[in-house]
Amino acid sequence: MNGIIYDARKIRAYEGLMALGEYAGKDAHWLGELWEGLLTDHGQMREFMYYLDNHTFCDEDRCKGYGLTDLYVWQMDRYNLVRDIGKNTECCNKESMVLNAFKTMQQMKKDPDVYLKRLTSGEGMDQLQ
């Protein structure tokens, strides 16, 4: 069996994504789209593997100067502003917001101007986008 190299990192990443997705209450279609994005973006895959190992972002993969930590904090601020209901639902748990940060980064890389506007516009107390 010389010459065969078995790299189980992507299998481990997929299993990790499914476990986090189940915990976060994400449906199979949403997770499938996120997985496809991870497979097609080496930087995203490295970030995700780093997250699985360390439960934090390494923030090396960036778009227009923004990293996953920036997107995570931005989401948290939006969640707290829009859905301040006094209870932590499954959509505001840490793992859900982590997965959302990865998805947002994928979308931002496809259309950076839309996300730059959202990140810098300062929506205000009574404005929702």
Disulfide bonds with the S-S distance in Angstrom:
none
